[in-house]
Amino acid sequence: NKKISVEEKIKNALEKVRPSLQVDGGDIKFKNFKNGILKVELIGMCAHCPMSVITLKQGVEKIIKKEVPEVEEVKAV
């Protein structure tokens, strides 16, 4: 039984978030994870949407933190 790395857990959680962003013409990409901070790249419509900060904090961050407790904060880069 292989232990799943924190990075794998994060990527799996991001896969759950992606469809709701893709519906609006956007997407999200894992950049890196260090010291509790997950850095992601918002792509497509998400990159230019004024609501993306709210989506990131209220939606993405909330889901990721629930799925992967090691994540303390999600930032867009």
C-alpha positions in Angstrom: 0.0 0.0 0.0 1.8 3.1 -1.3 1.7 6.2 0.8 0.3 9.1 -1.2 2.4 12.3 -1.1 1.0 15.6 -0.1 1.6 16.8 -3.6 -0.4 13.9 -5.0 -3.3 14.6 -2.6 -3.3 18.2 -3.7 -3.3 17.3 -7.4 -6.2 14.9 -6.7 -8.1 17.6 -4.9 -7.5 20.1 -7.7 -9.0 17.6 -10.2 -12.3 17.8 -8.2 -12.2 21.6 -8.5 -11.2 21.9 -12.2 -14.6 21.0 -13.8 -16.4 23.9 -12.1 -13.7 26.3 -13.4 -13.7 24.8 -16.9 -17.4 25.3 -17.2 -16.7 29.1 -17.1 -13.8 28.8 -19.6 -11.0 28.7 -16.9 -8.7 26.2 -15.4 -6.2 25.8 -12.6 -2.7 24.4 -12.6 -0.6 23.1 -9.7 2.7 25.2 -9.4 4.2 24.2 -6.1 3.7 23.4 -2.4 6.0 24.6 0.3 5.7 25.5 4.0 1.9 25.0 3.9 1.4 27.3 0.9 0.0 25.9 -2.3 0.7 28.0 -5.4 -1.5 27.6 -8.4 -1.9 29.2 -11.7 -5.3 30.4 -12.9 -5.7 29.9 -16.6 -8.1 31.1 -19.3 -11.1 33.2 -18.1 -10.0 32.6 -14.5 -6.8 34.5 -15.1 -8.6 37.8 -16.0 -11.8 37.4 -14.0 -12.3 40.0 -11.2 -14.1 37.3 -9.2 -11.1 34.9 -9.4 -9.8 36.0 -6.0 -13.1 35.2 -4.4 -13.3 31.9 -6.3 -9.8 31.0 -5.1 -10.3 31.8 -1.5 -14.0 30.8 -1.0 -14.0 27.9 -3.3 -10.7 26.4 -4.2 -8.9 27.1 -0.9 -11.8 25.8 1.2 -12.0 22.5 -0.8 -8.3 21.9 -0.9 -7.8 22.6 2.9 -10.6 20.2 3.7 -9.1 17.5 1.4 -5.4 18.2 2.3 -5.0 19.5 5.9 -1.3 20.2 5.2 -2.4 23.1 3.0 -2.7 26.3 5.0 -3.2 28.8 2.2 -3.7 28.8 -1.6 -2.1 31.6 -3.6 -2.4 32.4 -7.3 1.0 33.1 -9.0 
